[in-house]
Amino acid sequence: MRSAFAAGALTLLCACKSSPAQREEEHRQFQFVLDLRAREGIQAPLGVVSSPGIRFDWGFSPVEYDPKEDYRSTRALRWIGQRAAIRVQRHGDKPMKLGIWGWVNSRVLRTKPAVSAYFDGQLLSSMVVEEVKDDGFGDFEVGGAVTPDMFQGSQWAIVELDLSSVGFHWAEPPKLQVAFVSSVAWMELP
């Protein structure tokens, strides 16, 4: 358990630095975290934790595992409510691809929601969760290509997820547990 705490602390430490001069150190620290996770057999949360180019912002629960309390589980997730935000870092003048995957509990919502991703306020993609499995969950995938000009001269941009069928809840929306994100990918296009 102490190893999981150390990995989480190092991940948080990596997320705090943002100076371009410290980028090399940030990547070294993140590589150390990756190596520690690999050594301890903790691979699942890599798609749902902050990294040098991705920061999980508001609207997300802490990382959870399925089954709960098993940090070595192959399945990690972050619950979201009506809205959640991720910050992504620009990679110079390189075009990027954003992918966000997750599940919506249609049985609880009693509808098929639209899941939308907005990049700095511009609609990037949207989809209606059509297929619902026997357990009541339907999967979603949103994202798309991001060009450097979409950053509008900034080094970071906000990606906002929006679920159409989830009403506003004043207290901790992720605790509604109607949708979760299982992976976020931010990669350079060839």
N, C-alpha and C positions, 0 to 999 in steps of 0.2 A: 504494500500500500504506500510505503514511503517513496518507492520509485515512481508511482503514479503522481504523487504530490510533487516530486522533484521535476518530472516532465512537464506538469502543468505550470509550475513556477517558472521554469525556463521558457516555456512558450509565452507566458505573460511578459517576461523580461524582453523577449524578442519583439513583442508587439508594442512596447513602449517607445522604442527608438524610431526616429523617422528622418534623421539628418542624412543627406546623401553622402556625407563624408564618413558616416558610420556604416554604410551599406555592407562593406566587406565583413566587418565584425558581426553584423546582424546575420548575414548568411552563414558565417562560421558557427554562431550560436544555434541557428536553426538546424544546421547539419548535425550538431552535437545532439540536439533533441531528437532528430530522426534516428540517429545511431542508437541513442538510449532506448527509444521506443522499440526499435528492431531487436535490440539485445534482450529487452524485457518481454517481448512478444506482444506489444501494444500497437497494432497497426490500424485498427478500425477508426480511431478518431481523426486521422489525418485529413479527411475531407470536410471536417466540421470544426476545426480549430483555426485560430488566427495564425498567419504565417507572414513572412516578410512582405508579400504582395497583397494579402487579403486580411482584412480586420472585420471580425463579427462585431457589429455595433448594437444598437437597441433592438428590442423585440424578440430576442432569442433567449431560450432557456440555457442553463449551463449544459454541457455535454452530458448525455445520458447513454446508457448501454442497454442492449437487449440480449440476454436477460439483465435486469437491473443489478447494480452493485458488482457486476463482473467486468472490470476494466480491461480484461484480456479478451472480451467478446469480439467477434468479428463484425458486429453491427453497432455503430454509434450514431447518434442523432441529436438534433436540437429542435425542440418544439417551438412553434411560432404561433402568433395569434393572427389578428387581422392584417397587420403590417410588420415588416422587419427590414432592417437595413444592414448592408455590408459595404465596406469601403474597399476599393481596389486601387492599386498603384499603377501608374503609367510606366511602360517599358520603353522609354524614349520615343522614337518615331515608328515603332513596330506595331502592326495591327495585332489585335488580341482576340481571343475567343473566350466567352464566359459561358459556363454551364452550371445550372443549379438543378439538382434532382431531389425529389422528396415524395411524400405520400400525404393524402388528405383522407380523413375519416368521414366518408360520405354517409355512413350509417348514422353518425351523430349529427351531422349537418342536415341530413335528409334532403340533400340537393347535390347537384354536380357543379361545384364552383369553378369560376375562371381564376386561374393563377397567372398573374402578370408580373413582368420584371421591367422596371424603369431604370434607365441609366441617366443619372443627373436630370431627372424629370422627363426624359424622352422615352416613349414606349419602345422597349427592345424586342419583347415577344410576349405573347399571351396564349393561353390554351385553356380549354374547358376539359375538366377531368371527366372523361366519358366512361372508360372501363373501370368497373368496381369489382374487386375480387370478393371471394366468399367471406373474408374476414371484415369486409366493409371498407377497406382501404383502396383508393385508386391512386396510381402514381402520376407524377408530373415531371416535366422537364422543360425549363425555360432558359433563355439566354440567347446568345448569338454573337455575331462579329462586332467588334468595337474598333473604330478607327481612331488614331491619335487626336484628330480634330474634335472628337466628341468630348475630350477632357477640357476643352475650352481654355487651354493654356495652364491648367492646374496639374499638379502631380498626382492627386488623388481624386476619385469620383465616388459618389454614393450610388449604390444599386439598391433599389427598394423593391421588396416583394409585396404583392398585394393579393389578398384572397377576397373575392367578391362576395362570398356568402357568409362571411364571419362578421357579426356585428361588433360595434365598439364595446370594449369591456374595460372599465376604469382601473381594475386592479390586476396587474401582471398577466397580460394576454397569453403568454406562452403556457400558463397553467390551465388554459382551456383544453389543451391537448387534442385539438382537432386537426392539426397538420404539423408535419415535421420536415426538416431538411436533412437529407442523409449524405449529401456531398455537394461541394462547390469546387469548381475547377476554373482557374484563370491562367491561360496559357498563350504563348505567342503562336500566331499563325505562320505557316511556312511561306 
